Amino acid sequence: MQGMSVHDRLAGQLDRLCHVVGLDPAAPVQLLSGVLGEHGQRPLAAPPVWPSGVADDHSPIEFSLAYNASEPPALRILAEVLAPAPTVAANMAATYDFLHHHAERYGLSTGRLDAVRDLFDHDSPYGDFGIWISLVFRAGRRPEFKVYLNPEVAGVDRAPEIVAEALRRLGLSSAYSVMLDRAVRPGELGRRDRLTFFALDLHDGPQARVKLYLSHHDAGVDDVARASTTVDGVDPAEVAAFCARSTGTARFAGRPLVGSYTITEGAGRPVGYSIYVPIRDYVDDDQKAYDRMRPLLDSYGFDRTVLDRAITAVTDRQLDRGVGLLAHVSLRLGPPRPGVTVYLSSEAYQVMPPRPLSVPA
């Protein structure tokens, strides 16, 4: 990697991942360049210019493969757009510039974002991010854009009222009330159950969504199972089993599990649910994470060889030599595309060494 830039590293990984899922890498790599901005040319050997929370090593990029039964896996990028002089506020402004620059070419619709943007802007933002973006690539289609806003941007205690007002403006308040009643443990909103992301699809299609993400700190499988019953048709036993099988434990004292709730216009309650498991906190190394993911993919009928090729696309190291490459695994239930997603760290700056489990199973 001598002489390699940050862009070289990430673009090479992205190019190879595109070939794994049968995509032309031109648009994905071009969008990656825009996300990184001038910092993409920094030497990879230099420390990160900004301590991004997207990945454990502070890379502003995380990759993922979204399996579903109706089409080939989609390739996703979670990213934090970096300003020339990064701060939380400056990165937020750079993100809006990035979206404006690409709006016409990719047919982005920012009406709903414009309606709530002021709620998530703050002179002195709280936390380590204000806005992240997701880019989704599917064969034969234009990239899809989504934004993740920080509900705690004005402080943890303000998050519930900010989300409530945002949903009121969008005409989605009733579904929020149902979610809070069923998904939050009594007295724990803003404590062990925290509003983590307010996400918006940037298109006007019939499947455009608002998604609320709730982090469950120090939760058990029963807590998560109960939270999943917010959505009709979701089997809480399936959710509990997915979490237990992917971690080997029934209590999650490490990084929190995160549930997301899909809210659409005209629905009185959330219509979709996903559970995100930070598998890296519940294994000694990536080999163990992989060994848990394989039977999960098999049980849902997904091709594990796609994951094998994706791992090879981002690293040539042995899986038992580090932990965090396989960062999360999630189960998506409900419309529009139920399935399983596997999240891959770029490990651009650092490979986290294997370690004994910090959270006993």
C-alpha positions, 0 to 999 in steps of 0.5 A, spaced: 500 500 500 506 504 499 504 511 496 496 509 495 491 514 497 485 513 500 481 514 494 485 508 491 484 504 496 476 505 497 475 505 489 479 499 488 474 495 493 468 498 490 470 497 483 471 489 485 465 489 489 461 492 483 464 486 479 461 481 484 454 483 483 454 485 476 454 492 476 458 497 472 463 501 477 463 507 473 457 511 477 459 508 483 466 510 483 464 517 481 460 518 487 465 515 491 470 521 489 464 526 490 463 523 497 471 523 499 472 530 496 479 533 496 481 528 502 481 522 497 488 524 495 490 524 502 496 518 503 492 512 506 498 512 511 496 518 514 491 518 519 484 520 518 482 527 517 476 526 520 474 521 526 468 519 522 463 514 526 461 510 519 466 505 521 471 503 527 477 505 523 474 512 522 473 511 514 467 515 512 465 509 508 462 502 509 460 497 504 454 492 504 450 487 500 443 487 501 440 480 499 433 479 497 429 473 494 426 477 488 433 480 485 440 479 485 444 482 491 444 490 491 450 493 493 450 499 498 455 504 501 454 508 507 458 514 507 459 521 511 461 527 506 467 530 508 468 538 508 474 541 506 475 543 513 471 537 516 466 539 522 460 536 524 456 542 521 461 543 515 460 536 513 452 537 513 453 543 509 458 539 504 452 533 504 447 538 502 452 541 496 453 534 494 446 532 494 444 538 490 450 537 485 447 530 483 439 532 484 438 533 476 442 527 474 439 522 478 432 525 479 433 526 486 427 529 490 428 533 496 421 536 498 421 532 504 428 533 506 427 540 505 420 540 509 424 538 515 431 540 514 431 546 519 429 541 525 436 537 524 440 544 523 443 546 529 449 552 531 453 547 535 451 540 533 451 535 539 454 528 537 459 526 532 455 527 526 449 531 523 447 527 516 450 521 513 448 518 506 446 511 503 447 510 496 444 503 493 446 500 486 442 495 483 443 492 476 440 496 470 437 502 475 440 509 477 443 509 484 438 510 489 439 516 495 437 516 502 439 521 508 440 519 515 439 525 520 441 525 527 435 526 531 440 528 537 443 533 534 440 538 539 441 533 545 439 527 547 433 529 551 430 533 544 430 528 540 423 525 541 420 532 540 424 533 534 422 527 531 415 528 533 415 535 529 418 532 523 413 527 522 407 532 524 410 536 518 410 529 513 403 527 516 406 521 519 404 522 526 400 516 528 405 511 526 410 514 531 405 514 537 404 506 535 412 505 535 413 509 541 408 505 545 410 498 543 418 499 541 420 503 547 421 500 554 417 503 559 421 510 562 427 508 557 426 513 551 432 517 551 436 512 556 436 505 554 432 506 548 435 512 543 432 515 537 439 514 532 437 516 525 431 519 522 432 517 514 428 519 508 428 516 501 430 521 496 425 519 491 418 520 489 416 513 488 410 509 491 416 506 495 419 512 498 420 511 505 421 515 512 425 510 517 426 511 524 432 507 527 431 506 535 438 503 538 436 498 544 442 499 549 443 493 554 437 489 551 435 482 551 432 478 546 425 479 549 426 486 549 427 486 541 422 481 540 417 485 543 419 491 539 418 488 533 411 487 534 410 494 532 409 491 525 403 487 523 406 480 520 413 480 523 414 474 527 417 476 534 420 469 535 424 469 528 427 476 530 429 473 537 432 467 533 436 471 528 439 476 534 441 470 538 444 465 532 448 471 529 451 473 536 451 467 540 447 470 546 441 472 549 443 479 552 446 484 548 451 488 553 456 491 547 454 495 542 446 496 541 442 492 537 438 497 532 431 496 530 428 500 524 421 502 523 418 504 516 413 509 515 409 510 509 403 515 508 396 513 509 399 508 514 397 508 521 403 504 524 409 502 521 409 497 515 416 494 515 421 492 520 429 491 520 433 489 526 441 490 525 446 486 529 453 489 530 456 482 530 463 484 531 462 486 538 459 479 539 465 475 536 473 474 537 474 475 530 471 475 523 472 468 522 467 466 527 462 472 524 463 468 518 461 462 521 455 465 524 453 468 517 453 462 513 448 458 516 443 464 516 444 466 509 443 458 508 436 458 512 434 464 508 436 461 501 441 466 499 447 464 496 453 465 500 458 464 495 456 472 493 459 474 500 465 469 499 467 473 493 465 480 496 470 479 502 475 477 497 474 484 494 475 488 500 481 484 503 486 479 502 487 477 509 485 471 513 479 472 517 481 470 524 487 475 523 482 481 525 475 483 527 470 488 524 471 486 517 464 483 518 461 489 522 453 488 522 448 483 519 441 485 519 434 482 517 429 486 513 422 484 514 416 487 510 415 491 504 419 493 499 424 488 499 425 483 505 431 479 506 438 479 509 444 485 509 451 484 510 455 490 512 463 490 510 468 495 513 473 497 508 479 497 514 482 503 510 486 505 516 486 499 521 485 492 522 482 491 529 486 485 532 482 479 534 480 479 542 477 475 547 469 476 547 468 483 551 461 481 552 460 473 555 455 469 551 
